[in-house]
Amino acid sequence: MSTAFSVEDLHFTYPSSKTETIKGISFTVQEGEIFGLLGPSGAGKSTTQKILIKLLENYSGRILYFGKDIHSLGSSFYEEIGVGFEMPVHFTKMTAAENLNFFSNFYQNKADVQGLMERVGLWEYRDIRVGEYSKGMKVRLNFVRAMLNRPRVLFLDEVTNGLDPKNARIIKDMIVEYRSQGGTVFLTTHLMNDVEQLCNRVAFCVDGRLHEISTPRELKMKYGKREIKVEYREKENTRSAVFPMASIGENEAFLNLLKSKEIETIHSGETSMEDIFITVTGVGVK
Amino acid sequence: MKTTVKLLLGELKRLIRYKILPVSLVTALLWFALFLFLSREESFFIAPLLIYVDSTIMVILLVGAFNHLERQDGTISTMMVLPVSIGSILTAKAAASMMLALSSMVVTAAALYFIHNLVFDYAALFLFILLTGVSHGAIGFFLALNTRNFSSMLGLLMAYIVVFTLPTILFTFGILDARYDKLLMISPSHSAETLIRSAVTGMYNAGIILAACAWLLGLTFVLYRFAIYPKFKRCGVRG
């Protein structure tokens, strides 16, 4: 697997601002992985994405896309990437099919639009004007729009925001499928559920800087408590006990509890991504 | 080129869907009705003014409204991540504003021909309308990109009319003295009116025509290159 994006010491200041929005971040996104950039509003994650998709220029630092400086890439760069913006961005007075046909017309690589629309449950609504779509339908259409050119790298911003659990599941399944076919995903989100279910690696972005970059599993191992919590019934009440995970098989108190009590739940002291975020960055996820 | 044509076809389709082109044609049809009640001489006198209003103020208004609608939809961001250059997107938009001006000119010219058998120098009129449409489309685009919403754009448009259009109308009706003609050429609208009147009356002053064409072309280039292009990009980034 090669490196899809290599970002070195990236700095960026908006023309209207005196202070830097991006303050020297470095990371890589490997081909075939789902890389999650997490952070609160205003942390710089959307700015980072806009720089990577060449909407923002005048940055300092180095960005390589499959080994090539993105400065040297022309509009053909957009043949290879798909972008799903956070806000739905379609011509509202045109139907979904007209929107997708219009955008698809500019790509050499064309995806099976019908197949994609059927997967997200929009095929039967293809001839309805986008202005009449619900928020969830617009979000699903956004995703289809991003996949129109069978992109090599997919940028998704808050991809499941506004979707019901069933449709969020469908989109997440499609993202995992896309990755399994070799696709690379750069995901910016504040939804920790998405991160846990999708991302191979994550980076925490706060105030224009990246804090921890790791896999969700490693982060959980690092920040989680190495303990086991048992809830059990005793005299009509629910009680709990906590045991260290080390040598748990030889812990007499733990084993006795299992034998002698009616156990209700057993949980390892695994911490959530949200807790890790707060620990790593010192701020809450908004 | 192929990409620009695809973009232009998309623009024209949206001009219809967003009811911009139909509104433009309805206005032209109002002129059609007006000519029925005017004599041949009166129609001949007022025709350049009506074509002028259609290809200047109406184009600014409709192009501005269209771009505000597109900004509301947030589609500029989507357009900017297509494998097309911003130059092609703006060229298509400029060409669409030419079409907008041309469509109402065709209706007005046809009305004058069929009702009063008035014939103009159509080739010259065609060229001048293209130039007027593209330059005033650029002004409309510029106003739309520099205002928060359509209402505030209307405010700016009113100011534009008072400063640049009203003097030309006063001049046409003889209220402003003829000696101000050359001074008024500073106004893009007056330059456009001069070109249209020349094509309708068949009276050409080569120096004035060249100066008006150069001014409108130059203004279009400057607006697109230095005002619209960077602002359009910023709109795309904001989403």
Chai-1 contact restraints between the chains, C-beta under 6 A:
chainA,res_idxA,chainB,res_idxB,connection_type,confidence,min_distance_angstrom,max_distance_angstrom,comment,restraint_id
A,L55,B,V237,contact,1.0,0.0,6.0,A-B,restraint_1
A,L56,B,V237,contact,1.0,0.0,6.0,A-B,restraint_2
A,S75,B,P83,contact,1.0,0.0,6.0,A-B,restraint_3
A,S75,B,V84,contact,1.0,0.0,6.0,A-B,restraint_4
A,S75,B,S85,contact,1.0,0.0,6.0,A-B,restraint_5
A,S76,B,P83,contact,1.0,0.0,6.0,A-B,restraint_6
A,Y78,B,V81,contact,1.0,0.0,6.0,A-B,restraint_7
A,Y78,B,L82,contact,1.0,0.0,6.0,A-B,restraint_8
A,Y78,B,P83,contact,1.0,0.0,6.0,A-B,restraint_9
A,E79,B,P83,contact,1.0,0.0,6.0,A-B,restraint_10
A,V83,B,V81,contact,1.0,0.0,6.0,A-B,restraint_11
A,F85,B,S77,contact,1.0,0.0,6.0,A-B,restraint_12
A,M87,B,G74,contact,1.0,0.0,6.0,A-B,restraint_13
A,M87,B,G239,contact,1.0,0.0,6.0,A-B,restraint_14
A,V89,B,G74,contact,1.0,0.0,6.0,A-B,restraint_15
A,V89,B,T75,contact,1.0,0.0,6.0,A-B,restraint_16
A,V89,B,S77,contact,1.0,0.0,6.0,A-B,restraint_17
A,V89,B,T78,contact,1.0,0.0,6.0,A-B,restraint_18
A,F91,B,D73,contact,1.0,0.0,6.0,A-B,restraint_19
A,F91,B,T75,contact,1.0,0.0,6.0,A-B,restraint_20
A,T92,B,D73,contact,1.0,0.0,6.0,A-B,restraint_21
A,K93,B,R17,contact,1.0,0.0,6.0,A-B,restraint_22
A,K93,B,Y18,contact,1.0,0.0,6.0,A-B,restraint_23
A,M94,B,R17,contact,1.0,0.0,6.0,A-B,restraint_24
A,F102,B,G10,contact,1.0,0.0,6.0,A-B,restraint_25
A,N105,B,K6,contact,1.0,0.0,6.0,A-B,restraint_26
A,F106,B,L82,contact,1.0,0.0,6.0,A-B,restraint_27
A,F106,B,P83,contact,1.0,0.0,6.0,A-B,restraint_28
A,F106,B,V84,contact,1.0,0.0,6.0,A-B,restraint_29
